[in-house]
Amino acid sequence: MGYDRIFIRDLLLRCIIGFNNDERRAKQDVLINITLFTDLRGPCKSDIIEDSVDYKVVKKHVINMVEKSSFNLLERLTEGIADVCLENRHVMKVTVLVDKPGALRFARSVAVEIDRERE
């Protein structure tokens, strides 16, 4: 069976990210895109939020984690976001893409994308 998808697109947050001294002084923008893989057949029939992924709650948990975080690597931040998403019992798999605008000269951004599944 394939999964259905819920997208959280272009969530712009600020956090300490990077290992250089100048990157650790002030929060930087990160742009987050999340794909939550789930089975939506139940909520499609019942029309009640308890049968689905409450993406507003997932978003709030992601915001809380990211804004309090202080990671050296974009990879670690990205996995931390995936872990938060998988705490929701309805999320079976997640894809997280995190962009760090301005991380490289002459490039709009650098991004890391990971896929994680519930074990």
KEVEX-342267 format. One record per residue: residue number from 1; residue in three letters; x, y, z of N, C-alpha, C in turn. Coordinates in nm, 2 decimals. Example, Ala and Ser with C-alpha at 12.3 -4.5 7.8 and 13.67 -1.06 7.14 Angstrom:
! residues 2
+-----+-----+--------+--------+--------+--------+--------+--------+--------+--------+--------+
:   k :   r :    npx :    npy :    npz :   capx :   capy :   capz :    cpx :    cpy :    cpz :
+-----+-----+--------+--------+--------+--------+--------+--------+--------+--------+--------+
:   1 : ala :   1.32 :  -0.57 :   0.78 :   1.23 :  -0.45 :   0.78 :   1.32 :  -0.33 :   0.78 :
:   2 : ser :   1.28 :  -0.22 :   0.71 :   1.37 :  -0.11 :   0.71 :   1.29 :   0.00 :   0.79 :
+-----+-----+--------+--------+--------+--------+--------+--------+--------+--------+--------+
END
This chain:
! residues 119
+-----+-----+--------+--------+--------+--------+--------+--------+--------+--------+--------+
:   k :   r :    npx :    npy :    npz :   capx :   capy :   capz :    cpx :    cpy :    cpz :
+-----+-----+--------+--------+--------+--------+--------+--------+--------+--------+--------+
:   1 : met :   0.08 :  -0.12 :   0.00 :   0.00 :   0.00 :   0.00 :   0.09 :   0.13 :   0.00 :
:   2 : gly :   0.06 :   0.22 :  -0.08 :   0.13 :   0.35 :  -0.08 :   0.06 :   0.44 :   0.02 :
:   3 : tyr :   0.13 :   0.54 :   0.06 :   0.08 :   0.63 :   0.16 :   0.03 :   0.76 :   0.09 :
:   4 : asp :  -0.07 :   0.82 :   0.16 :  -0.12 :   0.95 :   0.12 :  -0.02 :   1.05 :   0.18 :
:   5 : arg :  -0.03 :   1.18 :   0.14 :   0.07 :   1.28 :   0.18 :   0.00 :   1.40 :   0.23 :
:   6 : ile :   0.06 :   1.46 :   0.33 :   0.02 :   1.60 :   0.38 :   0.15 :   1.68 :   0.37 :
:   7 : phe :   0.14 :   1.80 :   0.31 :   0.25 :   1.88 :   0.29 :   0.25 :   2.01 :   0.38 :
:   8 : ile :   0.36 :   2.04 :   0.45 :   0.38 :   2.16 :   0.51 :   0.48 :   2.23 :   0.43 :
:   9 : arg :   0.45 :   2.34 :   0.37 :   0.54 :   2.41 :   0.27 :   0.59 :   2.54 :   0.32 :
:  10 : asp :   0.71 :   2.56 :   0.30 :   0.78 :   2.70 :   0.32 :   0.76 :   2.75 :   0.46 :
:  11 : leu :   0.79 :   2.67 :   0.56 :   0.78 :   2.72 :   0.70 :   0.92 :   2.79 :   0.73 :
:  12 : leu :   0.91 :   2.92 :   0.74 :   1.03 :   3.00 :   0.76 :   1.05 :   3.02 :   0.91 :
:  13 : leu :   1.16 :   2.97 :   0.96 :   1.19 :   2.98 :   1.11 :   1.34 :   3.03 :   1.12 :
:  14 : arg :   1.37 :   3.06 :   1.25 :   1.51 :   3.11 :   1.28 :   1.57 :   3.03 :   1.39 :
:  15 : cys :   1.70 :   3.00 :   1.37 :   1.77 :   2.92 :   1.48 :   1.92 :   2.94 :   1.46 :
:  16 : ile :   1.99 :   2.89 :   1.56 :   2.14 :   2.89 :   1.56 :   2.17 :   2.77 :   1.48 :
:  17 : ile :   2.24 :   2.79 :   1.36 :   2.28 :   2.67 :   1.28 :   2.41 :   2.70 :   1.21 :
:  18 : gly :   2.51 :   2.61 :   1.23 :   2.64 :   2.63 :   1.17 :   2.75 :   2.61 :   1.27 :
:  19 : phe :   2.87 :   2.59 :   1.23 :   2.98 :   2.56 :   1.32 :   3.08 :   2.67 :   1.32 :
:  20 : asn :   3.07 :   2.77 :   1.23 :   3.17 :   2.88 :   1.24 :   3.12 :   2.98 :   1.34 :
:  21 : asn :   3.22 :   3.05 :   1.40 :   3.18 :   3.14 :   1.51 :   3.08 :   3.24 :   1.47 :
:  22 : asp :   3.09 :   3.30 :   1.35 :   3.00 :   3.40 :   1.30 :   2.86 :   3.34 :   1.29 :
:  23 : glu :   2.85 :   3.21 :   1.26 :   2.72 :   3.15 :   1.24 :   2.65 :   3.13 :   1.38 :
:  24 : arg :   2.73 :   3.12 :   1.48 :   2.68 :   3.09 :   1.62 :   2.63 :   3.21 :   1.70 :
:  25 : arg :   2.66 :   3.33 :   1.64 :   2.63 :   3.45 :   1.72 :   2.48 :   3.49 :   1.72 :
:  26 : ala :   2.42 :   3.47 :   1.60 :   2.28 :   3.51 :   1.59 :   2.20 :   3.41 :   1.51 :
:  27 : lys :   2.07 :   3.41 :   1.54 :   1.98 :   3.31 :   1.47 :   1.98 :   3.34 :   1.32 :
:  28 : gln :   1.97 :   3.24 :   1.24 :   1.96 :   3.25 :   1.09 :   1.83 :   3.19 :   1.04 :
:  29 : asp :   1.79 :   3.24 :   0.93 :   1.67 :   3.18 :   0.86 :   1.69 :   3.04 :   0.81 :
:  30 : val :   1.59 :   2.96 :   0.83 :   1.59 :   2.83 :   0.76 :   1.45 :   2.81 :   0.70 :
:  31 : leu :   1.44 :   2.75 :   0.59 :   1.32 :   2.73 :   0.52 :   1.29 :   2.58 :   0.51 :
:  32 : ile :   1.18 :   2.54 :   0.57 :   1.15 :   2.40 :   0.59 :   1.03 :   2.36 :   0.51 :
:  33 : asn :   1.05 :   2.24 :   0.44 :   0.94 :   2.18 :   0.37 :   0.93 :   2.03 :   0.42 :
:  34 : ile :   0.81 :   1.99 :   0.46 :   0.78 :   1.86 :   0.52 :   0.67 :   1.79 :   0.44 :
:  35 : thr :   0.70 :   1.66 :   0.41 :   0.59 :   1.58 :   0.36 :   0.57 :   1.47 :   0.46 :
:  36 : leu :   0.45 :   1.46 :   0.51 :   0.40 :   1.36 :   0.61 :   0.33 :   1.25 :   0.53 :
:  37 : phe :   0.38 :   1.13 :   0.54 :   0.32 :   1.01 :   0.48 :   0.23 :   0.94 :   0.58 :
:  38 : thr :   0.10 :   0.92 :   0.54 :   0.00 :   0.86 :   0.63 :  -0.10 :   0.79 :   0.55 :
:  39 : asp :  -0.20 :   0.73 :   0.62 :  -0.31 :   0.67 :   0.55 :  -0.43 :   0.76 :   0.58 :
:  40 : leu :  -0.49 :   0.82 :   0.48 :  -0.60 :   0.91 :   0.50 :  -0.74 :   0.85 :   0.48 :
:  41 : arg :  -0.74 :   0.72 :   0.45 :  -0.87 :   0.66 :   0.43 :  -0.97 :   0.68 :   0.55 :
:  42 : gly :  -0.92 :   0.66 :   0.67 :  -1.00 :   0.67 :   0.79 :  -1.06 :   0.81 :   0.80 :
:  43 : pro :  -0.97 :   0.92 :   0.80 :  -1.03 :   1.05 :   0.82 :  -1.11 :   1.10 :   0.70 :
:  44 : cys :  -1.09 :   1.04 :   0.58 :  -1.17 :   1.08 :   0.47 :  -1.31 :   1.03 :   0.49 :
:  45 : lys :  -1.33 :   0.92 :   0.56 :  -1.46 :   0.86 :   0.59 :  -1.52 :   0.93 :   0.71 :
:  46 : ser :  -1.44 :   0.94 :   0.82 :  -1.50 :   0.99 :   0.95 :  -1.51 :   1.14 :   0.95 :
:  47 : asp :  -1.43 :   1.22 :   0.88 :  -1.42 :   1.36 :   0.89 :  -1.40 :   1.42 :   1.02 :
:  48 : ile :  -1.32 :   1.34 :   1.10 :  -1.28 :   1.39 :   1.24 :  -1.13 :   1.40 :   1.25 :
:  49 : ile :  -1.08 :   1.50 :   1.32 :  -0.93 :   1.52 :   1.32 :  -0.86 :   1.41 :   1.40 :
:  50 : glu :  -0.92 :   1.35 :   1.50 :  -0.85 :   1.25 :   1.57 :  -0.81 :   1.13 :   1.49 :
:  51 : asp :  -0.87 :   1.11 :   1.37 :  -0.84 :   1.00 :   1.28 :  -0.73 :   1.04 :   1.18 :
:  52 : ser :  -0.68 :   1.16 :   1.19 :  -0.58 :   1.21 :   1.09 :  -0.46 :   1.27 :   1.16 :
:  53 : val :  -0.37 :   1.32 :   1.09 :  -0.26 :   1.40 :   1.14 :  -0.30 :   1.54 :   1.16 :
:  54 : asp :  -0.30 :   1.59 :   1.28 :  -0.33 :   1.73 :   1.31 :  -0.20 :   1.81 :   1.27 :
:  55 : tyr :  -0.20 :   1.86 :   1.15 :  -0.08 :   1.92 :   1.10 :  -0.05 :   2.06 :   1.17 :
:  56 : lys :  -0.15 :   2.12 :   1.23 :  -0.12 :   2.24 :   1.31 :  -0.04 :   2.20 :   1.43 :
:  57 : val :  -0.07 :   2.09 :   1.50 :   0.00 :   2.04 :   1.61 :   0.15 :   2.01 :   1.57 :
:  58 : val :   0.16 :   1.94 :   1.46 :   0.29 :   1.90 :   1.41 :   0.37 :   2.03 :   1.39 :
:  59 : lys :   0.32 :   2.13 :   1.32 :   0.38 :   2.25 :   1.30 :   0.43 :   2.32 :   1.43 :
:  60 : lys :   0.34 :   2.32 :   1.53 :   0.38 :   2.39 :   1.65 :   0.50 :   2.31 :   1.72 :
:  61 : his :   0.50 :   2.18 :   1.71 :   0.61 :   2.10 :   1.77 :   0.74 :   2.13 :   1.70 :
:  62 : val :   0.73 :   2.14 :   1.56 :   0.85 :   2.17 :   1.48 :   0.90 :   2.31 :   1.52 :
:  63 : ile :   0.81 :   2.41 :   1.52 :   0.85 :   2.54 :   1.56 :   0.92 :   2.55 :   1.69 :
:  64 : asn :   0.87 :   2.48 :   1.79 :   0.92 :   2.48 :   1.92 :   1.06 :   2.42 :   1.92 :
:  65 : met :   1.08 :   2.31 :   1.86 :   1.21 :   2.24 :   1.85 :   1.31 :   2.32 :   1.78 :
:  66 : val :   1.28 :   2.37 :   1.66 :   1.37 :   2.45 :   1.57 :   1.42 :   2.58 :   1.64 :
:  67 : glu :   1.32 :   2.65 :   1.69 :   1.36 :   2.78 :   1.75 :   1.44 :   2.78 :   1.87 :
:  68 : lys :   1.44 :   2.66 :   1.94 :   1.52 :   2.64 :   2.06 :   1.65 :   2.57 :   2.03 :
:  69 : ser :   1.67 :   2.52 :   1.91 :   1.78 :   2.44 :   1.87 :   1.91 :   2.52 :   1.85 :
:  70 : ser :   2.02 :   2.45 :   1.86 :   2.15 :   2.51 :   1.83 :   2.24 :   2.40 :   1.78 :
:  71 : phe :   2.23 :   2.37 :   1.65 :   2.30 :   2.26 :   1.60 :   2.42 :   2.31 :   1.51 :
:  72 : asn :   2.52 :   2.23 :   1.50 :   2.63 :   2.27 :   1.41 :   2.60 :   2.24 :   1.27 :
:  73 : leu :   2.53 :   2.12 :   1.24 :   2.51 :   2.08 :   1.11 :   2.36 :   2.09 :   1.07 :
:  74 : leu :   2.34 :   2.13 :   0.95 :   2.21 :   2.13 :   0.89 :   2.15 :   1.99 :   0.88 :
:  75 : glu :   2.23 :   1.89 :   0.87 :   2.19 :   1.75 :   0.87 :   2.12 :   1.71 :   1.00 :
:  76 : arg :   2.18 :   1.75 :   1.11 :   2.13 :   1.72 :   1.24 :   2.00 :   1.79 :   1.27 :
:  77 : leu :   1.99 :   1.92 :   1.23 :   1.86 :   1.99 :   1.24 :   1.75 :   1.92 :   1.16 :
:  78 : thr :   1.78 :   1.88 :   1.04 :   1.69 :   1.81 :   0.95 :   1.64 :   1.68 :   1.01 :
:  79 : glu :   1.73 :   1.60 :   1.07 :   1.68 :   1.48 :   1.13 :   1.60 :   1.51 :   1.25 :
:  80 : gly :   1.64 :   1.61 :   1.33 :   1.56 :   1.65 :   1.45 :   1.41 :   1.68 :   1.41 :
:  81 : ile :   1.40 :   1.75 :   1.30 :   1.26 :   1.78 :   1.26 :   1.19 :   1.65 :   1.22 :
:  82 : ala :   1.25 :   1.56 :   1.15 :   1.19 :   1.43 :   1.11 :   1.15 :   1.36 :   1.24 :
:  83 : asp :   1.23 :   1.36 :   1.34 :   1.20 :   1.29 :   1.47 :   1.07 :   1.35 :   1.53 :
:  84 : val :   1.06 :   1.48 :   1.53 :   0.94 :   1.54 :   1.59 :   0.82 :   1.50 :   1.51 :
:  85 : cys :   0.83 :   1.50 :   1.38 :   0.71 :   1.46 :   1.29 :   0.67 :   1.31 :   1.32 :
:  86 : leu :   0.77 :   1.22 :   1.34 :   0.74 :   1.08 :   1.36 :   0.68 :   1.06 :   1.50 :
:  87 : glu :   0.68 :   1.15 :   1.59 :   0.62 :   1.14 :   1.72 :   0.47 :   1.13 :   1.70 :
:  88 : asn :   0.41 :   1.18 :   1.60 :   0.27 :   1.17 :   1.57 :   0.24 :   1.03 :   1.53 :
:  89 : arg :   0.15 :   0.96 :   1.60 :   0.12 :   0.82 :   1.57 :   0.06 :   0.79 :   1.43 :
:  90 : his :   0.01 :   0.89 :   1.36 :  -0.05 :   0.87 :   1.23 :   0.06 :   0.89 :   1.12 :
:  91 : val :   0.17 :   0.94 :   1.15 :   0.28 :   0.96 :   1.05 :   0.36 :   0.84 :   1.04 :
:  92 : met :   0.36 :   0.78 :   0.92 :   0.44 :   0.65 :   0.90 :   0.58 :   0.68 :   0.84 :
:  93 : lys :   0.59 :   0.79 :   0.77 :   0.71 :   0.82 :   0.70 :   0.71 :   0.97 :   0.69 :
:  94 : val :   0.83 :   1.03 :   0.68 :   0.84 :   1.18 :   0.66 :   0.96 :   1.21 :   0.57 :
:  95 : thr :   0.94 :   1.31 :   0.49 :   1.05 :   1.37 :   0.41 :   1.06 :   1.51 :   0.46 :
:  96 : val :   1.19 :   1.55 :   0.49 :   1.21 :   1.69 :   0.54 :   1.32 :   1.75 :   0.45 :
:  97 : leu :   1.29 :   1.87 :   0.41 :   1.39 :   1.94 :   0.33 :   1.41 :   2.08 :   0.40 :
:  98 : val :   1.54 :   2.10 :   0.44 :   1.57 :   2.23 :   0.51 :   1.67 :   2.31 :   0.42 :
:  99 : asp :   1.63 :   2.43 :   0.39 :   1.72 :   2.52 :   0.32 :   1.78 :   2.62 :   0.41 :
: 100 : lys :   1.91 :   2.65 :   0.39 :   1.98 :   2.75 :   0.47 :   2.02 :   2.86 :   0.37 :
: 101 : pro :   1.93 :   2.96 :   0.35 :   1.96 :   3.07 :   0.25 :   2.09 :   3.14 :   0.28 :
: 102 : gly :   2.16 :   3.17 :   0.17 :   2.28 :   3.25 :   0.19 :   2.40 :   3.17 :   0.25 :
: 103 : ala :   2.39 :   3.04 :   0.26 :   2.50 :   2.96 :   0.32 :   2.63 :   2.96 :   0.24 :
: 104 : leu :   2.61 :   2.97 :   0.11 :   2.73 :   2.97 :   0.02 :   2.72 :   3.10 :  -0.07 :
: 105 : arg :   2.83 :   3.16 :  -0.09 :   2.84 :   3.27 :  -0.18 :   2.81 :   3.23 :  -0.32 :
: 106 : phe :   2.73 :   3.31 :  -0.39 :   2.69 :   3.28 :  -0.52 :   2.58 :   3.18 :  -0.54 :
: 107 : ala :   2.53 :   3.13 :  -0.42 :   2.42 :   3.03 :  -0.43 :   2.30 :   3.08 :  -0.34 :
: 108 : arg :   2.18 :   3.06 :  -0.39 :   2.06 :   3.11 :  -0.32 :   2.05 :   3.04 :  -0.18 :
: 109 : ser :   2.08 :   2.91 :  -0.18 :   2.08 :   2.84 :  -0.05 :   2.15 :   2.71 :  -0.06 :
: 110 : val :   2.17 :   2.64 :   0.05 :   2.21 :   2.51 :   0.06 :   2.10 :   2.43 :   0.13 :
: 111 : ala :   2.07 :   2.31 :   0.09 :   1.96 :   2.23 :   0.15 :   2.00 :   2.09 :   0.18 :
: 112 : val :   1.94 :   2.04 :   0.28 :   1.95 :   1.89 :   0.31 :   1.81 :   1.83 :   0.31 :
: 113 : glu :   1.80 :   1.72 :   0.25 :   1.67 :   1.65 :   0.25 :   1.69 :   1.50 :   0.30 :
: 114 : ile :   1.61 :   1.46 :   0.39 :   1.62 :   1.33 :   0.44 :   1.48 :   1.26 :   0.44 :
: 115 : asp :   1.48 :   1.13 :   0.43 :   1.36 :   1.05 :   0.45 :   1.38 :   0.96 :   0.57 :
: 116 : arg :   1.27 :   0.96 :   0.65 :   1.28 :   0.87 :   0.77 :   1.14 :   0.80 :   0.78 :
: 117 : glu :   1.15 :   0.67 :   0.83 :   1.03 :   0.59 :   0.85 :   1.01 :   0.55 :   0.99 :
: 118 : arg :   0.89 :   0.53 :   1.03 :   0.86 :   0.47 :   1.17 :   0.92 :   0.33 :   1.17 :
: 119 : glu :   0.99 :   0.30 :   1.28 :   1.05 :   0.17 :   1.30 :   0.95 :   0.07 :   1.35 :
+-----+-----+--------+--------+--------+--------+--------+--------+--------+--------+--------+
END
